Amino acid sequence: MNKLVTIYGGSGFVGRYIARRMAREGWRVRIAVRRPNEALFVKPYGVVGQVEPVLCNVRDDASVRAAMIGADAVVNCVGTFDRGGKNNFTAVQAEAPGRIARLAAEEGVASLVHISAIGADVEGGSLYARSKGEGEAAVLAAFPGAMILRPSVIFGSEDNFFNRFGAMSRLGPILPVVGGETLFQPVHVDDVAQAAVKGVLGEAAGIYELGGPETASFRGLMVKMLEVIRRRRLVLNIPFFVAKIMATVLDFASALTLGLIPNKMLTRDQVDSLGSDNVVSPGAKGFADLGIQPADMESVLPEYMWCYRPSGQYAAIKESAKNLRKA
């Protein structure tokens, strides 16, 4: 247990899975986060003292460097969906990755893994995509040997995708979506973590686009989710022009409160993002090049989506009871 990896954003959705896997590899794991006291749940991932959360502000050179001192490898999992505020797209997804990569090169770190997203492009159609593209460019400029991972929408027990729409399905007979025909290639969070570990261990470098074994439209994914949670709902596709109006109103309302009430429902940038397919590009390196067989949704969704079924954990028992013969 001599080697050390620093994971920026290591208590987040993806970061915690990478942290757990690196602990299993026998590495010491340093979790660099804004609020270490809220990341104490990572400590049991390893033996006593193996996994430790530390304070870090990715917008500050000194803070980033302090969390990196002595590290053999660095992973950047920090991301945001916030357009405004101090931790906005530019600060977190464009500038911070370059800062981490530059300091990693100065500190002589052996390997760097950066978690980006499919669609990252400095000329992209949304601010989110452009900031991701700028972040990638900054990473490669400072650390050419880095591994960059571009996952499609990520699912897993702590996700904010299927969980969000599962909760919405409880509210009424209609499940609204924007971009119902937009294609996605959902990927399991632990498969992304497996890929990142290969980069940390120096077994792979370069850009990899990560998508699961199934490609489906947004509407198709919702239909599949509804089957898993045993609910019948009308999946209603909201036209883009209507969604843009709704998002503009919501963004304006949030701006009136100076961001004190953030728009967590639908932003203009999310509408822009939903206008483009979120699937692996033809010819891109992916899971096959890393020797990883990605998990399918059917084998994972029932493990954590059961709580959205009308009968919750008792759904399977009730379904089984229907097969019993009446006395």
C-alpha positions in Angstrom: 0.0 0.0 0.0 2.7 2.4 -1.1 1.3 4.2 -4.1 -1.1 7.1 -3.8 -3.9 8.4 -6.1 -5.6 11.7 -5.6 -9.2 11.8 -6.9 -10.6 15.2 -7.3 -14.4 15.0 -6.7 -13.8 11.5 -5.4 -16.9 11.5 -3.2 -19.2 12.1 -6.2 -21.2 9.6 -8.2 -18.4 8.4 -10.4 -15.5 9.2 -8.1 -16.6 7.0 -5.3 -16.6 3.9 -7.5 -13.1 4.7 -8.7 -12.0 5.2 -5.1 -13.4 1.9 -4.1 -11.7 0.1 -6.9 -8.3 1.8 -6.3 -8.6 0.8 -2.6 -9.1 -2.8 -3.7 -6.0 -2.5 -5.9 -4.1 -1.7 -2.7 -3.4 2.0 -3.3 -3.8 4.8 -0.8 -6.6 7.0 -1.9 -6.9 10.7 -1.2 -10.3 12.2 -1.9 -10.1 15.9 -2.7 -13.4 17.6 -2.1 -14.9 21.0 -1.0 -16.5 19.5 2.1 -14.4 16.6 3.6 -16.8 16.2 6.5 -19.6 15.2 4.0 -17.3 12.6 2.4 -16.5 10.5 5.4 -18.5 7.6 4.0 -15.6 6.8 1.7 -13.3 5.8 4.6 -14.6 2.3 4.9 -13.7 1.6 1.2 -10.3 0.5 2.5 -8.5 -0.4 5.7 -7.9 2.2 8.4 -6.2 5.2 7.0 -6.2 3.9 3.4 -8.9 6.2 2.1 -8.9 9.8 3.3 -11.0 12.9 2.3 -9.1 16.2 2.2 -10.2 19.8 1.6 -9.6 21.2 -1.9 -10.9 24.0 -4.0 -10.3 23.2 -7.7 -10.4 26.9 -8.5 -7.2 27.5 -6.5 -3.7 26.5 -7.5 -2.4 26.2 -4.0 -5.3 24.0 -2.9 -5.1 21.7 -5.9 -1.3 21.3 -5.4 -1.6 20.6 -1.7 -4.0 17.7 -2.4 -1.7 16.3 -5.0 1.6 16.3 -3.1 3.2 12.8 -3.2 0.6 11.4 -5.5 1.6 8.8 -8.1 -1.6 9.3 -10.1 -4.4 11.8 -10.3 -8.1 11.4 -11.4 -10.3 14.4 -12.1 -14.0 13.6 -11.6 -15.2 17.2 -10.9 -18.1 18.4 -13.0 -21.2 20.6 -12.8 -24.5 21.3 -14.3 -24.6 24.8 -13.0 -24.2 27.6 -15.5 -23.9 30.4 -13.0 -22.2 31.0 -9.6 -18.5 30.6 -8.7 -18.5 26.9 -9.6 -19.9 27.3 -13.1 -19.1 25.6 -16.4 -16.0 27.6 -17.1 -14.5 27.4 -13.7 -15.2 23.7 -13.1 -15.1 22.1 -16.5 -12.9 24.3 -18.6 -10.3 25.9 -16.2 -10.0 23.3 -13.3 -9.1 20.4 -15.5 -6.2 22.4 -17.1 -5.1 23.5 -13.6 -5.0 19.9 -12.3 -3.2 18.7 -15.4 -0.6 21.5 -15.3 0.1 21.0 -11.6 0.3 17.2 -12.1 2.9 17.7 -14.8 4.9 20.0 -12.5 4.7 17.6 -9.6 5.9 14.6 -11.7 2.7 12.6 -11.4 3.0 9.4 -13.5 -0.6 9.1 -14.8 -3.7 11.3 -15.1 -7.3 10.4 -15.9 -9.9 13.0 -16.8 -13.6 12.2 -16.8 -15.3 14.2 -19.6 -18.5 13.4 -21.5 -19.6 12.3 -24.9 -20.2 15.3 -27.1 -17.3 17.3 -25.5 -16.4 19.8 -28.2 -15.1 23.4 -28.1 -17.5 24.1 -31.0 -20.4 22.2 -29.4 -24.0 23.2 -29.4 -24.3 23.8 -25.7 -22.3 25.6 -23.1 -21.9 22.3 -21.2 -20.4 20.6 -24.3 -18.1 23.5 -25.0 -16.8 23.7 -21.5 -16.1 20.0 -21.5 -14.2 20.4 -24.8 -12.2 23.3 -23.5 -11.3 21.2 -20.4 -10.1 18.3 -22.5 -7.9 20.6 -24.7 -6.4 22.1 -21.5 -5.6 18.7 -20.1 -3.9 17.4 -23.2 -1.9 20.6 -23.6 -0.5 20.2 -20.1 -0.4 16.4 -19.9 -0.3 14.8 -23.4 -0.2 11.3 -21.9 -3.5 11.6 -20.1 -6.4 9.3 -20.4 -9.7 11.0 -21.2 -13.0 9.2 -20.7 -16.1 10.3 -22.4 -19.1 8.4 -21.0 -22.7 8.6 -22.3 -25.4 9.1 -19.6 -24.2 7.2 -16.6 -26.6 5.0 -14.5 -26.2 3.3 -11.1 -27.9 3.4 -7.7 -26.9 7.0 -7.0 -27.6 8.3 -10.5 -29.6 11.5 -11.2 -31.1 10.2 -14.4 -33.3 7.1 -13.9 -33.8 8.0 -10.2 -35.1 11.5 -11.2 -37.6 10.1 -13.7 -38.5 7.3 -11.4 -39.5 9.8 -8.8 -41.4 11.9 -11.4 -43.4 8.8 -12.4 -45.0 8.9 -9.0 -46.6 12.3 -9.5 -49.2 11.5 -12.2 -50.2 9.6 -15.4 -47.9 11.6 -17.6 -44.1 11.5 -17.8 -42.8 14.5 -19.8 -39.4 14.4 -21.6 -37.6 16.8 -23.9 -35.8 15.3 -26.9 -37.8 12.1 -26.9 -36.1 10.8 -30.1 -32.5 11.8 -29.0 -30.3 8.7 -28.7 -28.4 7.6 -25.6 -26.1 4.8 -24.9 -26.3 4.4 -21.0 -23.2 3.1 -19.3 -23.0 1.6 -15.8 -21.0 3.7 -13.4 -18.7 0.8 -12.3 -17.7 0.2 -15.9 -16.6 3.8 -16.1 -14.6 3.2 -12.9 -13.0 0.1 -14.4 -11.8 2.1 -17.3 -10.4 4.8 -15.1 -8.4 2.3 -13.1 -6.7 1.1 -16.2 -5.6 4.7 -16.8 -4.4 5.1 -13.3 -2.3 1.9 -13.5 -0.8 3.1 -16.8 -2.4 0.4 -18.9 -4.1 2.8 -21.2 -4.0 6.4 -22.4 -5.8 8.6 -25.0 -9.4 9.4 -25.5 -12.1 6.7 -25.0 -15.8 7.0 -25.6 -17.8 4.8 -23.2 -21.3 3.6 -24.1 -23.2 0.6 -22.8 -24.3 -2.4 -25.0 -27.7 -0.8 -25.9 -28.6 2.4 -27.8 -32.1 3.7 -27.3 -34.0 7.0 -27.6 -34.9 9.0 -24.6 -38.5 7.9 -24.9 -37.3 4.3 -25.2 -35.3 4.5 -22.0 -38.3 5.9 -20.2 -40.5 3.0 -21.4 -37.9 0.5 -20.3 -37.6 2.2 -16.9 -41.4 2.2 -16.5 -41.4 -1.6 -17.2 -38.9 -2.1 -14.4 -40.9 0.0 -11.9 -44.2 -1.6 -12.9 -45.9 1.7 -13.7 -48.1 2.7 -16.7 -47.4 6.2 -17.8 -47.8 8.2 -21.0 -44.3 9.4 -22.0 -45.0 12.8 -23.5 -42.4 14.4 -25.7 -42.3 18.2 -25.2 -41.3 20.0 -28.5 -38.0 21.8 -28.4 -39.5 25.2 -29.0 -41.9 24.7 -26.1 -39.1 23.4 -23.9 -36.9 26.4 -24.7 -39.6 28.8 -23.6 -40.2 26.9 -20.4 -36.4 26.7 -19.7 -36.1 30.5 -20.3 -38.8 31.3 -17.8 -37.3 29.0 -15.2 -33.8 30.4 -15.8 -35.1 34.0 -15.5 -37.0 33.1 -12.3 -33.8 31.7 -10.8 -31.9 34.8 -11.9 -34.4 37.0 -10.1 -33.4 35.3 -6.8 -29.7 35.8 -7.6 -29.3 32.1 -7.8 -30.6 31.5 -4.3 -33.3 29.3 -5.8 -31.4 27.4 -8.6 -33.2 26.1 -11.6 -33.1 22.3 -11.0 -35.9 21.5 -13.4 -34.9 22.4 -16.9 -32.3 24.9 -18.2 -31.8 26.4 -21.6 -28.4 24.7 -21.8 -30.0 21.3 -21.0 -32.5 21.8 -23.9 -29.6 22.6 -26.2 -27.7 19.5 -25.1 -30.8 17.3 -25.7 -30.7 18.3 -29.3 -27.7 16.1 -30.0 -27.4 12.3 -29.8 -25.3 11.0 -26.9 -23.7 7.9 -28.4 -20.3 6.6 -29.1 -18.8 8.1 -32.3 -18.0 5.6 -35.2 -14.4 4.5 -35.0 -13.8 5.9 -31.5 -11.9 3.8 -29.0 -14.1 2.3 -26.3 -14.7 -0.5 -23.9 -13.6 -3.2 -26.3 -10.1 -1.6 -26.6 -9.9 -1.7 -22.8 -11.0 -5.3 -22.5 -14.1 -4.4 -20.6 -17.5 -5.9 -21.2 -20.0 -3.3 -20.1 -23.1 -4.2 -18.1 -26.6 -4.0 -19.6 -29.4 -2.0 -18.1 -31.7 -5.0 -17.6 -29.3 -6.6 -15.2 -28.7 -3.4 -13.1 -31.9 -1.2 -13.0 -34.0 -3.7 -11.0 -31.3 -3.6 -8.3 -32.0 0.0 -7.3 -35.2 1.1 -9.1 -37.5 -1.2 -7.1 -38.2 1.6 -4.7 -40.3 3.4 -7.3 -42.7 0.4 -7.8 -46.2 0.9 -6.4 -45.5 -1.8 -3.8 -41.8 -1.1 -3.4 -39.8 -4.0 -2.0 -43.0 -6.1 -1.7 -43.7 -6.0 -5.5 -42.0 -9.4 -6.2 -43.9 -11.0 -3.2 -47.2 -9.7 -4.5 -46.6 -10.9 -8.0 -45.6 -14.3 -6.7 -48.7 -14.5 -4.5 -50.9 -14.1 -7.6 -49.7 -17.5 -8.8 -50.8 -19.3 -5.6 -53.9 -21.4 -5.9 -56.8 -20.2 -3.8 -57.8 -22.7 -1.1 
